[in-house]
Amino acid sequence: MERESVLGRIAGEQGGVVTREQALRVGFSRHEIDNLLTSGRWRRLARATYAVRPSSGSATRERHCAIRAAVLSSGPEAHAVLATAAELHGIAGLPRTPAIHVALPGDAARPARVRDRVVVLHQFEHAAGDLTSVDGIPVTVPVRTLADLIRRERRYAAVALLDSALNRGKLSEDEFGSIPALIAGRRGAVAARTYLAEANGAAQSPLETRTRLRCVDGGVPPDALQVEVRDTDGYLLGIGDMGWRAARVIAEADGREPHSAPDALFDDRRRQNRLANAGWAVLRFTWPDTLRPDYIPEVVRQALTARITRRS
C-alpha cells in the first residue's frame, strides 16, 4: 500500500496525472501499469503519461489535465506556450483547438514539431523570470505569452488577445509598455507594434474587438467604448459596447453565450427600449457579421447619416 500512497501524493501535486517513470520509481512494474491501463483504472493522456484518478466531468479540468500530461511527458524543462499559455491564463482571442503547444530549450525539441497529432513542440529559450505556474502547470507569464503570440498572429486575433489581457487584468500598464522591448528585432515585430497601438482594454470580448476593428477599417471608428447613457436625472439607462456620441448611435456586439440565456435576452430588450426612448439608435452585430469586411461599417455609416439628416 506504501507505493499507492506515494503515487497518490505525486498525483495530488500534479492534478491526478503521473508519468510512467514516476510509477516505476515508486514500485509499480511495467506489467502492472499495462494492466491498470487495460482495465480502465488508469487513462493514457500522452506518451507515457496517465490519469490515475476518475474523470472530473468538468471540461476545463479535463483540458488542464491533458495540458499537464503533455507538459509532463515532454520532460522537466517543458512548459506551455503560445495559444495554450493564453488559454491557461484565461486570455481570449484565439479559436479553441485540440493542439497543445509545449516549449523545450535547446536541442531537446525541433521547432514546431507535431507529436501524437496534438502536442506541438517548439524550440524556445525562456528565462526563469518568464515562467510561472497555472493550476500546477509550468507556463510562460502573460506578458511573455503575448509578446510571443502577437508576432505570430494576424491583426484581429493579436489585438483581441491584447484587449482581453488588459480587460481581464492579466497585464499591467507597465507590462504592456514593456512589450515593444520584448519583441524588438524579432520577426513580426513591426506589425506587432501597430497592434499594440490599437489595443483597448475597454473591449470585453473578442467579438467587440472585431466589431470595432471593422468600423475602424471601414472609416467609421467609434469615439468611445462602454458608452454610458443616462437620463436628465443621472439615472443609468444602459451601457453600449461602442458608440458615436454626437450622433447618439450605439453598436452592440452580441455574443452567443452572454446573450442567449432567457434572462439576458429580456434584459437586452429592456435596455434597448430605454436607450431608444432616450433618443439613441442601437445597432446589433454578431460574429458572422464580422466576417464580411463591408457589412458593419456600411450599417454604421447609414445610421450615422440618417441621424445627421434627421437633425438638419
Secondary structure, 3 states (H helix, E strand, C coil): CHHHHHHHHHHHHCCCEEEHHHHHHCCCCHHHHHHHHHHCCCEEEECCEEECCCCCCCHHHHHHHHHHHHHHHCCCCCEECHHHHHHHHCCCCCCCCCCEEEEECHHHCCCCEEECCCEEEEECCCCHHHEEEECCEEEECHHHHHHHHHCCCCHHHHHHHHHHHHHCCCCCHHHHHHHHHHHCCCCCHHHHHHHHHHCCCCCCCHHHHHHHHHHHHCCCCCCEEEEEEECCCCCEEEEEEEEECCCCEEEEECCHHHHHCHHHHHHHHHHHHHHHHCCCEEEEECHHHHCCCCHHHHHHHHHHHHHHHHHC
